Amino acid sequence: MQRVGPHANRHAVTARTAALALVSALLLFGLVTLAALEANEVVVLRTVDAGGRPRETRTWVADDGGFAWIEAANPERPFLRQLGTHPEVEMRRAGRVRRCRAEAMPNPQGHAHVRELLARRYGWADRWIGMLTDTSRSVAVRLSCG
């Protein structure tokens, strides 16, 4: 049924305003998430699967004790499984490629350590992504790079 009368235009304006507000909120959410993920340093880790095919994974990194530390969000991440059979990886960081040896660190200590490092390094971005992603089962990966 089509609205007629003095309130018809007001309802159409309200619906358009609500739709515009929703689209604006979604766009803002997407931009904040993109900024959180990409505004700070992101490295590319290159692993190799069982068939010898390379896989590139973009991830955050923090340095501590002479090692680079990254996080696998959960134990099922494909790149983490690949590290179990092929721990030799390449890390592209700041335009430079380095060969590294990856070692998954035991939990709960590894998880707590990498969470602390990333929270300290990435600040608000780490908190924002933490609201969107469950990292309660994350695995710390320590990289020894030459």
The first five atom37 places (N, CA, C, CB, O) and aatype in JSON, in Angstrom:
{
  "aatype": [12, 5, 1, 19, 7, 14, 8, 0, 2, 1, 8, 0, 19, 16, 0, 1, 16, 0, 0, 10, 0, 10, 19, 15, 0, 10, 10, 10, 13, 7, 10, 19, 16, 10, 0, 0, 10, 6, 0, 2, 6, 19, 19, 19, 10, 1, 16, 19, 3, 0, 7, 7, 1, 14, 1, 6, 16, 1, 16, 17, 19, 0, 3, 3, 7, 7, 13, 0, 17, 9, 6, 0, 0, 2, 14, 6, 1, 14, 13, 10, 1, 5, 10, 7, 16, 8, 14, 6, 19, 6, 12, 1, 1, 0, 7, 1, 19, 1, 1, 4, 1, 0, 6, 0, 12, 14, 2, 14, 5, 7, 8, 0, 8, 19, 1, 6, 10, 10, 0, 1, 1, 18, 7, 17, 0, 3, 1, 17, 9, 7, 12, 10, 16, 3, 16, 15, 1, 15, 19, 0, 19, 1, 10, 15, 4, 7],
  "atom_mask": [
    [1, 1, 1, 1, 1],
    [1, 1, 1, 1, 1],
    [1, 1, 1, 1, 1],
    [1, 1, 1, 1, 1],
    [1, 1, 1, 0, 1],
    [1, 1, 1, 1, 1],
    [1, 1, 1, 1, 1],
    [1, 1, 1, 1, 1],
    [1, 1, 1, 1, 1],
    [1, 1, 1, 1, 1],
    [1, 1, 1, 1, 1],
    [1, 1, 1, 1, 1],
    [1, 1, 1, 1, 1],
    [1, 1, 1, 1, 1],
    [1, 1, 1, 1, 1],
    [1, 1, 1, 1, 1],
    [1, 1, 1, 1, 1],
    [1, 1, 1, 1, 1],
    [1, 1, 1, 1, 1],
    [1, 1, 1, 1, 1],
    [1, 1, 1, 1, 1],
    [1, 1, 1, 1, 1],
    [1, 1, 1, 1, 1],
    [1, 1, 1, 1, 1],
    [1, 1, 1, 1, 1],
    [1, 1, 1, 1, 1],
    [1, 1, 1, 1, 1],
    [1, 1, 1, 1, 1],
    [1, 1, 1, 1, 1],
    [1, 1, 1, 0, 1],
    [1, 1, 1, 1, 1],
    [1, 1, 1, 1, 1],
    [1, 1, 1, 1, 1],
    [1, 1, 1, 1, 1],
    [1, 1, 1, 1, 1],
    [1, 1, 1, 1, 1],
    [1, 1, 1, 1, 1],
    [1, 1, 1, 1, 1],
    [1, 1, 1, 1, 1],
    [1, 1, 1, 1, 1],
    [1, 1, 1, 1, 1],
    [1, 1, 1, 1, 1],
    [1, 1, 1, 1, 1],
    [1, 1, 1, 1, 1],
    [1, 1, 1, 1, 1],
    [1, 1, 1, 1, 1],
    [1, 1, 1, 1, 1],
    [1, 1, 1, 1, 1],
    [1, 1, 1, 1, 1],
    [1, 1, 1, 1, 1],
    [1, 1, 1, 0, 1],
    [1, 1, 1, 0, 1],
    [1, 1, 1, 1, 1],
    [1, 1, 1, 1, 1],
    [1, 1, 1, 1, 1],
    [1, 1, 1, 1, 1],
    [1, 1, 1, 1, 1],
    [1, 1, 1, 1, 1],
    [1, 1, 1, 1, 1],
    [1, 1, 1, 1, 1],
    [1, 1, 1, 1, 1],
    [1, 1, 1, 1, 1],
    [1, 1, 1, 1, 1],
    [1, 1, 1, 1, 1],
    [1, 1, 1, 0, 1],
    [1, 1, 1, 0, 1],
    [1, 1, 1, 1, 1],
    [1, 1, 1, 1, 1],
    [1, 1, 1, 1, 1],
    [1, 1, 1, 1, 1],
    [1, 1, 1, 1, 1],
    [1, 1, 1, 1, 1],
    [1, 1, 1, 1, 1],
    [1, 1, 1, 1, 1],
    [1, 1, 1, 1, 1],
    [1, 1, 1, 1, 1],
    [1, 1, 1, 1, 1],
    [1, 1, 1, 1, 1],
    [1, 1, 1, 1, 1],
    [1, 1, 1, 1, 1],
    [1, 1, 1, 1, 1],
    [1, 1, 1, 1, 1],
    [1, 1, 1, 1, 1],
    [1, 1, 1, 0, 1],
    [1, 1, 1, 1, 1],
    [1, 1, 1, 1, 1],
    [1, 1, 1, 1, 1],
    [1, 1, 1, 1, 1],
    [1, 1, 1, 1, 1],
    [1, 1, 1, 1, 1],
    [1, 1, 1, 1, 1],
    [1, 1, 1, 1, 1],
    [1, 1, 1, 1, 1],
    [1, 1, 1, 1, 1],
    [1, 1, 1, 0, 1],
    [1, 1, 1, 1, 1],
    [1, 1, 1, 1, 1],
    [1, 1, 1, 1, 1],
    [1, 1, 1, 1, 1],
    [1, 1, 1, 1, 1],
    [1, 1, 1, 1, 1],
    [1, 1, 1, 1, 1],
    [1, 1, 1, 1, 1],
    [1, 1, 1, 1, 1],
    [1, 1, 1, 1, 1],
    [1, 1, 1, 1, 1],
    [1, 1, 1, 1, 1],
    [1, 1, 1, 1, 1],
    [1, 1, 1, 1, 1],
    [1, 1, 1, 0, 1],
    [1, 1, 1, 1, 1],
    [1, 1, 1, 1, 1],
    [1, 1, 1, 1, 1],
    [1, 1, 1, 1, 1],
    [1, 1, 1, 1, 1],
    [1, 1, 1, 1, 1],
    [1, 1, 1, 1, 1],
    [1, 1, 1, 1, 1],
    [1, 1, 1, 1, 1],
    [1, 1, 1, 1, 1],
    [1, 1, 1, 1, 1],
    [1, 1, 1, 1, 1],
    [1, 1, 1, 0, 1],
    [1, 1, 1, 1, 1],
    [1, 1, 1, 1, 1],
    [1, 1, 1, 1, 1],
    [1, 1, 1, 1, 1],
    [1, 1, 1, 1, 1],
    [1, 1, 1, 1, 1],
    [1, 1, 1, 0, 1],
    [1, 1, 1, 1, 1],
    [1, 1, 1, 1, 1],
    [1, 1, 1, 1, 1],
    [1, 1, 1, 1, 1],
    [1, 1, 1, 1, 1],
    [1, 1, 1, 1, 1],
    [1, 1, 1, 1, 1],
    [1, 1, 1, 1, 1],
    [1, 1, 1, 1, 1],
    [1, 1, 1, 1, 1],
    [1, 1, 1, 1, 1],
    [1, 1, 1, 1, 1],
    [1, 1, 1, 1, 1],
    [1, 1, 1, 1, 1],
    [1, 1, 1, 1, 1],
    [1, 1, 1, 0, 1]
  ],
  "atom_positions": [
    [[0.84, -1.17, 0.0], [0.0, 0.0, 0.0], [0.89, 1.24, 0.0], [-0.96, -0.01, 1.21], [1.81, 1.34, 0.81]],
    [[0.63, 2.16, -0.88], [1.42, 3.37, -1.0], [0.88, 4.42, -0.05], [1.4, 3.89, -2.44], [-0.32, 4.64, 0.06]],
    [[1.82, 5.07, 0.65], [1.42, 6.12, 1.59], [1.08, 7.39, 0.81], [2.53, 6.4, 2.63], [1.75, 7.74, -0.16]],
    [[0.06, 8.03, 1.26], [-0.33, 9.32, 0.69], [-0.63, 10.25, 1.85], [-1.57, 9.19, -0.26], [-0.87, 9.81, 2.97]],
    [[-0.6, 11.49, 1.58], [-0.91, 12.45, 2.61], [0.33, 13.19, 3.06], [0.0, 0.0, 0.0], [1.4, 13.03, 2.48]],
    [[0.19, 14.0, 4.1], [1.28, 14.88, 4.53], [2.47, 14.15, 5.12], [0.76, 15.85, 5.53], [3.56, 14.72, 5.14]],
    [[2.32, 12.91, 5.6], [3.43, 12.2, 6.24], [4.2, 11.27, 5.29], [2.91, 11.41, 7.41], [5.23, 10.73, 5.67]],
    [[3.72, 11.08, 4.1], [4.34, 10.15, 3.15], [5.79, 10.53, 2.87], [3.55, 10.1, 1.84], [6.67, 9.67, 2.89]],
    [[6.04, 11.79, 2.6], [7.4, 12.24, 2.28], [8.32, 12.1, 3.49], [7.38, 13.7, 1.79], [9.49, 11.73, 3.34]],
    [[7.8, 12.38, 4.69], [8.62, 12.28, 5.89], [9.07, 10.83, 6.12], [7.83, 12.79, 7.12], [10.21, 10.6, 6.54]],
    [[8.21, 9.86, 5.86], [8.57, 8.45, 6.01], [9.63, 8.04, 4.99], [7.32, 7.56, 5.87], [10.54, 7.27, 5.31]],
    [[9.51, 8.55, 3.77], [10.5, 8.23, 2.74], [11.86, 8.82, 3.11], [10.05, 8.76, 1.37], [12.89, 8.16, 2.92]],
    [[11.89, 10.04, 3.63], [13.14, 10.68, 4.04], [13.76, 9.91, 5.21], [12.89, 12.15, 4.43], [14.97, 9.71, 5.24]],
    [[12.94, 9.49, 6.16], [13.44, 8.73, 7.31], [14.05, 7.41, 6.86], [12.31, 8.48, 8.31], [15.1, 7.02, 7.37]],
    [[13.41, 6.73, 5.92], [13.94, 5.46, 5.42], [15.27, 5.67, 4.69], [12.92, 4.78, 4.49], [16.21, 4.91, 4.86]],
    [[15.33, 6.72, 3.87], [16.58, 7.02, 3.17], [17.68, 7.39, 4.15], [16.37, 8.15, 2.16], [18.82, 6.96, 3.99]],
    [[17.36, 8.17, 5.15], [18.34, 8.56, 6.17], [18.85, 7.34, 6.92], [17.72, 9.58, 7.15], [20.05, 7.23, 7.17]],
    [[17.96, 6.45, 7.29], [18.36, 5.23, 7.99], [19.26, 4.37, 7.11], [17.12, 4.42, 8.43], [20.26, 3.84, 7.58]],
    [[18.9, 4.23, 5.84], [19.72, 3.44, 4.92], [21.1, 4.07, 4.74], [19.02, 3.31, 3.56], [22.11, 3.37, 4.73]],
    [[21.14, 5.38, 4.6], [22.42, 6.09, 4.46], [23.26, 5.93, 5.72], [22.17, 7.59, 4.16], [24.47, 5.73, 5.64]],
    [[22.64, 6.03, 6.88], [23.36, 5.86, 8.14], [23.94, 4.45, 8.25], [22.44, 6.15, 9.34], [25.07, 4.28, 8.69]],
    [[23.17, 3.45, 7.84], [23.64, 2.06, 7.9], [24.83, 1.85, 6.95], [22.51, 1.09, 7.54], [25.84, 1.26, 7.34]],
    [[24.72, 2.34, 5.74], [25.81, 2.2, 4.76], [27.05, 2.94, 5.27], [25.38, 2.75, 3.37], [28.16, 2.44, 5.13]],
    [[26.87, 4.12, 5.84], [28.0, 4.89, 6.37], [28.67, 4.15, 7.52], [27.53, 6.28, 6.83], [29.89, 4.12, 7.6]],
    [[27.86, 3.56, 8.41], [28.41, 2.82, 9.54], [29.2, 1.6, 9.06], [27.29, 2.37, 10.5], [30.28, 1.32, 9.58]],
    [[28.68, 0.89, 8.07], [29.38, -0.27, 7.54], [30.69, 0.13, 6.85], [28.49, -1.03, 6.56], [31.71, -0.55, 6.99]],
    [[30.66, 1.22, 6.12], [31.86, 1.72, 5.47], [32.91, 2.13, 6.5], [31.51, 2.91, 4.55], [34.08, 1.81, 6.36]],
    [[32.47, 2.83, 7.53], [33.39, 3.24, 8.59], [33.99, 2.02, 9.29], [32.67, 4.14, 9.61], [35.19, 1.99, 9.56]],
    [[33.16, 1.03, 9.59], [33.63, -0.2, 10.21], [34.71, -0.86, 9.34], [32.46, -1.17, 10.44], [35.75, -1.28, 9.84]],
    [[34.45, -0.94, 8.04], [35.42, -1.54, 7.12], [36.72, -0.76, 7.05], [0.0, 0.0, 0.0], [37.79, -1.35, 7.0]],
    [[36.63, 0.56, 7.03], [37.83, 1.39, 6.96], [38.67, 1.29, 8.24], [37.46, 2.85, 6.7], [39.89, 1.23, 8.18]],
    [[37.99, 1.28, 9.39], [38.72, 1.14, 10.65], [39.4, -0.23, 10.71], [37.76, 1.33, 11.86], [40.54, -0.34, 11.15]],
    [[38.7, -1.27, 10.27], [39.28, -2.61, 10.28], [40.48, -2.69, 9.34], [38.23, -3.66, 9.89], [41.51, -3.27, 9.69]],
    [[40.35, -2.12, 8.15], [41.47, -2.1, 7.21], [42.65, -1.34, 7.79], [41.04, -1.47, 5.87], [43.8, -1.79, 7.68]],
    [[42.39, -0.2, 8.41], [43.47, 0.57, 9.03], [44.12, -0.23, 10.16], [42.94, 1.91, 9.57], [45.34, -0.22, 10.31]],
    [[43.3, -0.93, 10.95], [43.85, -1.73, 12.04], [44.76, -2.82, 11.51], [42.71, -2.34, 12.87], [45.83, -3.07, 12.06]],
    [[44.35, -3.46, 10.45], [45.13, -4.57, 9.89], [46.38, -4.12, 9.15], [44.28, -5.38, 8.96], [47.42, -4.78, 9.23]],
    [[46.3, -3.01, 8.44], [47.36, -2.66, 7.5], [48.14, -1.38, 7.82], [46.78, -2.53, 6.17], [49.14, -1.11, 7.16]],
    [[47.71, -0.58, 8.78], [48.37, 0.71, 9.02], [49.74, 0.56, 9.68], [47.49, 1.58, 9.88], [50.6, 1.42, 9.52]],
    [[49.93, -0.52, 10.41], [51.21, -0.78, 11.05], [51.96, -1.83, 10.24], [51.02, -1.24, 12.53], [51.46, -2.31, 9.23]],
    [[53.14, -2.18, 10.68], [53.96, -3.13, 9.93], [53.28, -4.48, 9.76], [55.3, -3.32, 10.61], [52.77, -5.07, 10.72]],
    [[53.28, -4.95, 8.54], [52.8, -6.28, 8.18], [53.91, -6.95, 7.39], [51.44, -6.22, 7.36], [54.46, -6.37, 6.45]],
    [[54.24, -8.18, 7.76], [55.25, -8.93, 7.02], [54.56, -10.0, 6.2], [56.3, -9.56, 7.99], [53.4, -10.34, 6.44]],
    [[55.29, -10.54, 5.23], [54.78, -11.65, 4.43], [55.67, -12.85, 4.72], [54.75, -11.31, 2.89], [56.88, -12.82, 4.51]],
    [[55.04, -13.9, 5.21], [55.75, -15.14, 5.5], [55.47, -16.11, 4.36], [55.31, -15.75, 6.88], [54.32, -16.36, 4.01]],
    [[56.53, -16.64, 3.79], [56.39, -17.59, 2.68], [56.76, -18.98, 3.18], [57.28, -17.18, 1.47], [57.9, -19.24, 3.57]],
    [[55.77, -19.86, 3.16], [55.96, -21.25, 3.57], [55.79, -22.13, 2.34], [54.97, -21.66, 4.71], [55.44, -21.66, 1.26]],
    [[56.05, -23.43, 2.53], [55.93, -24.39, 1.44], [55.05, -25.53, 1.91], [57.34, -24.91, 0.97], [55.24, -26.05, 3.01]],
    [[54.08, -25.93, 1.08], [53.21, -27.04, 1.46], [53.87, -28.37, 1.13], [51.83, -26.92, 0.75], [54.98, -28.4, 0.6]],
    [[53.19, -29.46, 1.43], [53.75, -30.81, 1.24], [54.11, -31.08, -0.22], [52.76, -31.86, 1.72], [55.02, -31.86, -0.5]],
    [[53.41, -30.44, -1.15], [53.7, -30.62, -2.57], [54.76, -29.68, -3.1], [0.0, 0.0, 0.0], [55.06, -29.69, -4.29]],
    [[55.35, -28.86, -2.22], [56.39, -27.93, -2.65], [55.86, -26.6, -3.16], [0.0, 0.0, 0.0], [56.64, -25.77, -3.63]],
    [[54.55, -26.39, -3.08], [53.96, -25.14, -3.55], [54.09, -24.06, -2.48], [52.47, -25.35, -3.93], [53.81, -24.31, -1.3]],
    [[54.5, -22.85, -2.87], [54.64, -21.77, -1.89], [53.29, -21.21, -1.46], [55.51, -20.66, -2.45], [52.32, -21.22, -2.22]],
    [[53.25, -20.72, -0.24], [52.06, -20.08, 0.31], [52.53, -18.81, 1.01], [51.26, -21.03, 1.3], [53.48, -18.85, 1.79]],
    [[51.88, -17.69, 0.73], [52.23, -16.44, 1.37], [51.14, -16.05, 2.36], [52.44, -15.32, 0.32], [49.95, -16.1, 2.05]],
    [[51.57, -15.67, 3.55], [50.66, -15.27, 4.61], [51.09, -13.9, 5.13], [50.64, -16.32, 5.76], [52.24, -13.71, 5.53]],
    [[50.16, -12.96, 5.13], [50.42, -11.63, 5.68], [50.12, -11.69, 7.17], [49.55, -10.52, 4.97], [49.09, -12.21, 7.59]],
    [[51.03, -11.14, 7.96], [50.84, -11.21, 9.41], [51.58, -10.08, 10.11], [51.32, -12.57, 9.95], [52.49, -9.47, 9.55]],
    [[51.17, -9.83, 11.34], [51.88, -8.88, 12.19], [53.13, -9.53, 12.74], [50.97, -8.37, 13.34], [53.25, -10.75, 12.76]],
    [[54.04, -8.7, 13.19], [55.31, -9.2, 13.74], [55.75, -8.3, 14.89], [56.41, -9.26, 12.63], [55.49, -7.1, 14.9]],
    [[56.41, -8.91, 15.85], [57.03, -8.16, 16.94], [58.39, -8.78, 17.21], [56.12, -8.17, 18.24], [58.58, -9.98, 17.03]],
    [[59.32, -7.96, 17.65], [60.67, -8.43, 17.93], [60.9, -8.51, 19.43], [61.71, -7.51, 17.27], [60.47, -7.65, 20.19]],
    [[61.58, -9.59, 19.83], [61.91, -9.75, 21.24], [63.02, -10.78, 21.38], [60.66, -10.17, 22.06], [62.95, -11.86, 20.8]],
    [[64.04, -10.43, 22.14], [65.12, -11.36, 22.43], [65.9, -11.82, 21.22], [0.0, 0.0, 0.0], [66.41, -12.94, 21.2]],
    [[66.01, -10.98, 20.2], [66.75, -11.35, 19.0], [65.95, -12.19, 18.01], [0.0, 0.0, 0.0], [66.5, -12.67, 17.02]],
    [[64.67, -12.39, 18.27], [63.8, -13.17, 17.4], [62.65, -12.3, 16.89], [63.25, -14.42, 18.14], [62.27, -11.32, 17.53]],
    [[62.11, -12.68, 15.75], [60.85, -12.11, 15.27], [59.75, -13.07, 15.71], [60.85, -11.9, 13.69], [59.91, -14.29, 15.62]],
    [[58.64, -12.53, 16.19], [57.52, -13.34, 16.68], [56.28, -13.04, 15.87], [57.27, -13.08, 18.19], [55.93, -11.88, 15.65]],
    [[55.61, -14.09, 15.43], [54.33, -13.94, 14.75], [53.32, -14.84, 15.45], [54.44, -14.29, 13.22], [53.68, -15.63, 16.32]],
    [[52.07, -14.7, 15.06], [51.0, -15.46, 15.7], [50.15, -16.18, 14.67], [50.12, -14.54, 16.57], [49.73, -15.59, 13.67]],
    [[49.89, -17.44, 14.92], [48.88, -18.18, 14.15], [47.61, -18.09, 14.99], [49.31, -19.71, 13.87], [47.61, -18.48, 16.16]],
    [[46.53, -17.59, 14.41], [45.31, -17.33, 15.18], [44.75, -18.58, 15.85], [44.26, -16.74, 14.27], [44.08, -18.5, 16.88]],
    [[45.02, -19.74, 15.26], [44.59, -21.0, 15.86], [45.48, -22.12, 15.32], [43.06, -21.29, 15.55], [46.17, -21.94, 14.32]],
    [[45.46, -23.28, 15.98], [46.35, -24.37, 15.55], [46.02, -24.95, 14.18], [46.32, -25.48, 16.56], [46.83, -25.69, 13.62]],
    [[44.86, -24.65, 13.64], [44.46, -25.2, 12.35], [44.93, -24.37, 11.16], [42.96, -25.32, 12.3], [44.71, -24.76, 10.01]],
    [[45.57, -23.24, 11.4], [46.0, -22.38, 10.29], [46.91, -23.17, 9.35], [46.72, -21.11, 10.81], [47.86, -23.81, 9.82]],
    [[46.66, -23.13, 8.04], [47.48, -23.91, 7.09], [48.97, -23.6, 7.17], [47.0, -23.65, 5.68], [49.79, -24.52, 7.11]],
    [[49.34, -22.34, 7.31], [50.77, -22.04, 7.34], [51.43, -22.64, 8.57], [51.0, -20.51, 7.3], [52.6, -23.02, 8.52]],
    [[50.7, -22.73, 9.69], [51.27, -23.32, 10.9], [51.51, -24.82, 10.71], [50.35, -23.08, 12.11], [52.53, -25.35, 11.13]],
    [[50.56, -25.48, 10.07], [50.74, -26.92, 9.79], [51.94, -27.13, 8.86], [49.46, -27.52, 9.16], [52.69, -28.09, 9.03]],
    [[52.12, -26.25, 7.89], [53.25, -26.37, 6.98], [54.58, -26.2, 7.7], [53.14, -25.34, 5.86], [55.58, -26.82, 7.33]],
    [[54.6, -25.37, 8.73], [55.84, -25.16, 9.49], [56.29, -26.43, 10.21], [55.66, -24.04, 10.5], [57.48, -26.62, 10.46]],
    [[55.33, -27.29, 10.53], [55.68, -28.54, 11.2], [56.53, -29.45, 10.34], [0.0, 0.0, 0.0], [57.37, -30.18, 10.85]],
    [[56.32, -29.41, 9.03], [57.1, -30.27, 8.13], [58.2, -29.5, 7.4], [56.18, -30.92, 7.11], [59.2, -30.09, 6.98]],
    [[58.03, -28.22, 7.24], [59.01, -27.38, 6.55], [59.25, -26.1, 7.36], [58.53, -27.02, 5.1], [58.66, -25.07, 7.06]],
    [[60.1, -26.16, 8.38], [60.3, -24.98, 9.24], [61.13, -23.86, 8.6], [60.96, -25.41, 10.51], [61.21, -22.76, 9.14]],
    [[61.74, -24.14, 7.46], [62.51, -23.09, 6.78], [61.53, -22.22, 5.99], [63.6, -23.72, 5.84], [60.78, -22.72, 5.15]],
    [[61.54, -20.93, 6.26], [60.61, -20.0, 5.63], [61.36, -18.77, 5.14], [59.49, -19.59, 6.62], [62.53, -18.57, 5.44]],
    [[60.65, -17.95, 4.38], [61.16, -16.64, 4.01], [60.22, -15.6, 4.6], [61.27, -16.48, 2.45], [59.0, -15.77, 4.59]],
    [[60.81, -14.52, 5.1], [60.01, -13.42, 5.62], [60.38, -12.16, 4.85], [60.23, -13.24, 7.16], [61.54, -11.75, 4.83]],
    [[59.37, -11.56, 4.22], [59.57, -10.28, 3.53], [59.16, -9.17, 4.51], [58.73, -10.2, 2.19], [58.0, -9.07, 4.92]],
    [[60.14, -8.36, 4.85], [59.92, -7.31, 5.84], [60.63, -6.05, 5.38], [60.42, -7.75, 7.24], [61.83, -6.05, 5.13]],
    [[59.87, -4.98, 5.29], [60.43, -3.69, 4.87], [61.18, -3.81, 3.55], [61.38, -3.14, 5.95], [62.23, -3.2, 3.37]],
    [[60.63, -4.59, 2.62], [61.21, -4.73, 1.3], [62.39, -5.69, 1.21], [0.0, 0.0, 0.0], [62.96, -5.87, 0.13]],
    [[62.76, -6.29, 2.32], [63.91, -7.2, 2.35], [63.43, -8.62, 2.65], [64.95, -6.74, 3.42], [62.58, -8.82, 3.52]],
    [[63.96, -9.59, 1.92], [63.6, -11.0, 2.14], [64.71, -11.65, 2.95], [63.37, -11.76, 0.78], [65.89, -11.57, 2.62]],
    [[64.29, -12.31, 4.04], [65.25, -13.01, 4.9], [64.81, -14.46, 5.05], [65.37, -12.32, 6.3], [63.62, -14.76, 5.13]],
    [[65.78, -15.34, 5.09], [65.51, -16.75, 5.37], [65.47, -16.91, 6.9], [66.6, -17.69, 4.72], [66.31, -16.39, 7.63]],
    [[64.46, -17.66, 7.34], [64.27, -17.85, 8.78], [63.93, -19.3, 9.06], [63.15, -16.91, 9.32], [63.51, -20.06, 8.18]],
    [[64.12, -19.67, 10.3], [63.67, -20.97, 10.78], [62.56, -20.7, 11.79], [64.86, -21.8, 11.42], [62.74, -19.95, 12.75]],
    [[61.41, -21.32, 11.55], [60.23, -21.1, 12.39], [60.07, -22.22, 13.4], [58.96, -20.98, 11.53], [60.3, -23.39, 13.11]],
    [[59.67, -21.81, 14.6], [59.43, -22.79, 15.65], [58.17, -22.38, 16.42], [60.66, -22.9, 16.61], [58.11, -21.31, 17.02]],
    [[57.17, -23.26, 16.4], [55.96, -23.01, 17.19], [56.32, -23.19, 18.65], [54.79, -23.96, 16.77], [56.95, -24.18, 19.02]],
    [[55.92, -22.25, 19.48], [56.25, -22.29, 20.89], [55.09, -22.9, 21.68], [56.59, -20.86, 21.42], [53.92, -22.68, 21.36]],
    [[55.43, -23.67, 22.72], [54.38, -24.35, 23.48], [53.47, -23.38, 24.24], [55.01, -25.33, 24.45], [53.9, -22.33, 24.72]],
    [[52.21, -23.78, 24.32], [51.23, -23.0, 25.09], [51.17, -23.56, 26.5], [49.81, -23.04, 24.42], [51.51, -24.73, 26.69]],
    [[50.76, -22.81, 27.47], [50.19, -21.46, 27.38], [51.22, -20.34, 27.35], [49.27, -21.25, 28.54], [50.86, -19.19, 27.07]],
    [[52.49, -20.63, 27.64], [53.49, -19.57, 27.7], [53.68, -18.87, 26.35], [54.81, -20.14, 28.16], [53.78, -17.65, 26.3]],
    [[53.73, -19.64, 25.26], [53.92, -19.05, 23.94], [52.78, -18.11, 23.59], [0.0, 0.0, 0.0], [53.01, -17.0, 23.1]],
    [[51.56, -18.56, 23.84], [50.38, -17.74, 23.55], [50.44, -16.43, 24.34], [49.08, -18.51, 23.9], [50.26, -15.35, 23.77]],
    [[50.69, -16.52, 25.64], [50.73, -15.32, 26.48], [51.83, -14.36, 26.02], [50.94, -15.71, 27.95], [51.64, -13.15, 26.02]],
    [[52.97, -14.91, 25.63], [54.09, -14.06, 25.21], [53.79, -13.31, 23.92], [55.35, -14.91, 25.03], [53.99, -12.1, 23.85]],
    [[53.3, -14.01, 22.91], [53.04, -13.34, 21.63], [51.88, -12.37, 21.76], [52.75, -14.37, 20.54], [51.89, -11.31, 21.11]],
    [[50.88, -12.69, 22.56], [49.76, -11.77, 22.77], [50.24, -10.48, 23.41], [48.67, -12.42, 23.64], [49.83, -9.39, 23.02]],
    [[51.13, -10.6, 24.4], [51.68, -9.41, 25.07], [52.5, -8.57, 24.09], [52.55, -9.81, 26.28], [52.36, -7.35, 24.05]],
    [[53.36, -9.22, 23.3], [54.19, -8.5, 22.33], [53.34, -7.75, 21.3], [55.13, -9.47, 21.61], [53.58, -6.58, 21.03]],
    [[52.35, -8.44, 20.74], [51.52, -7.81, 19.7], [50.65, -6.71, 20.28], [50.64, -8.86, 19.01], [50.44, -5.68, 19.63]],
    [[50.12, -6.91, 21.49], [49.3, -5.86, 22.13], [50.14, -4.61, 22.37], [48.7, -6.37, 23.46], [49.68, -3.5, 22.14]],
    [[51.36, -4.8, 22.81], [52.25, -3.66, 23.07], [52.62, -2.95, 21.77], [53.52, -4.13, 23.79], [52.64, -1.72, 21.71]],
    [[52.89, -3.72, 20.75], [53.35, -3.13, 19.47], [52.22, -2.49, 18.67], [54.03, -4.2, 18.62], [52.41, -1.42, 18.1]],
    [[51.04, -3.13, 18.62], [49.98, -2.68, 17.73], [48.87, -1.92, 18.45], [49.39, -3.85, 17.01], [48.0, -1.34, 17.79]],
    [[48.87, -1.9, 19.77], [47.97, -1.05, 20.55], [46.5, -1.19, 20.19], [0.0, 0.0, 0.0], [45.92, -2.27, 20.24]],
    [[45.9, -0.05, 19.81], [44.46, -0.02, 19.53], [44.09, -1.0, 18.42], [44.03, 1.39, 19.14], [43.01, -1.58, 18.46]],
    [[44.97, -1.18, 17.44], [44.67, -2.09, 16.33], [44.55, -3.53, 16.83], [45.77, -2.0, 15.24], [43.68, -4.27, 16.38]],
    [[45.41, -3.91, 17.76], [45.33, -5.25, 18.33], [44.02, -5.43, 19.11], [46.54, -5.52, 19.24], [43.39, -6.48, 19.03]],
    [[43.63, -4.41, 19.85], [42.36, -4.49, 20.6], [41.17, -4.57, 19.65], [42.21, -3.27, 21.53], [40.23, -5.33, 19.89]],
    [[41.2, -3.79, 18.57], [40.09, -3.79, 17.6], [39.95, -5.17, 16.95], [40.33, -2.71, 16.51], [38.85, -5.73, 16.92]],
    [[41.05, -5.71, 16.44], [41.01, -7.02, 15.79], [40.64, -8.1, 16.81], [42.36, -7.33, 15.12], [39.99, -9.08, 16.47]],
    [[41.08, -7.92, 18.06], [40.71, -8.86, 19.11], [39.22, -8.94, 19.36], [0.0, 0.0, 0.0], [38.72, -9.97, 19.82]],
    [[38.5, -7.86, 19.06], [37.04, -7.89, 19.2], [36.4, -8.66, 18.06], [36.48, -6.45, 19.24], [35.27, -9.14, 18.19]],
    [[37.1, -8.8, 16.95], [36.55, -9.44, 15.75], [37.01, -10.88, 15.58], [36.93, -8.65, 14.53], [36.34, -11.67, 14.91]],
    [[38.13, -11.23, 16.18], [38.75, -12.54, 15.97], [39.08, -13.19, 17.31], [40.02, -12.41, 15.11], [39.61, -12.55, 18.21]],
    [[38.76, -14.45, 17.42], [39.09, -15.2, 18.63], [40.52, -15.71, 18.54], [38.1, -16.38, 18.84], [40.84, -16.56, 17.71]],
    [[41.38, -15.17, 19.38], [42.78, -15.62, 19.41], [43.07, -16.41, 20.69], [43.73, -14.42, 19.3], [44.24, -16.57, 21.06]],
    [[42.05, -16.89, 21.34], [42.25, -17.6, 22.61], [43.04, -18.89, 22.44], [40.91, -17.9, 23.26], [43.61, -19.41, 23.4]],
    [[43.07, -19.42, 21.22], [43.84, -20.65, 20.96], [45.05, -20.38, 20.07], [42.93, -21.71, 20.31], [45.59, -21.3, 19.46]],
    [[45.47, -19.14, 20.0], [46.56, -18.8, 19.09], [47.86, -19.48, 19.5], [46.76, -17.3, 19.04], [48.05, -19.89, 20.65]],
    [[48.74, -19.58, 18.52], [50.04, -20.23, 18.71], [51.13, -19.23, 18.34], [50.15, -21.55, 17.86], [51.09, -18.63, 17.27]],
    [[52.09, -19.08, 19.24], [53.22, -18.19, 18.97], [54.22, -18.93, 18.08], [53.9, -17.72, 20.29], [54.48, -20.12, 18.27]],
    [[54.76, -18.2, 17.11], [55.8, -18.74, 16.24], [57.01, -17.83, 16.37], [55.32, -18.86, 14.74], [56.93, -16.62, 16.13]],
    [[58.13, -18.43, 16.76], [59.38, -17.7, 16.91], [60.21, -17.91, 15.66], [60.16, -18.15, 18.19], [60.43, -19.05, 15.24]],
    [[60.67, -16.83, 15.07], [61.47, -16.88, 13.84], [62.9, -16.5, 14.14], [60.88, -15.96, 12.77], [63.18, -15.43, 14.67]],
    [[63.81, -17.4, 13.8], [65.25, -17.13, 13.89], [65.7, -16.82, 12.47], [66.06, -18.36, 14.51], [65.73, -17.7, 11.61]],
    [[66.06, -15.56, 12.25], [66.38, -15.14, 10.88], [67.86, -14.78, 10.76], [65.51, -13.93, 10.47], [68.46, -14.17, 11.65]],
    [[68.42, -15.2, 9.63], [69.83, -14.93, 9.39], [70.03, -13.69, 8.57], [0.0, 0.0, 0.0], [71.17, -13.32, 8.28]]
  ]
}
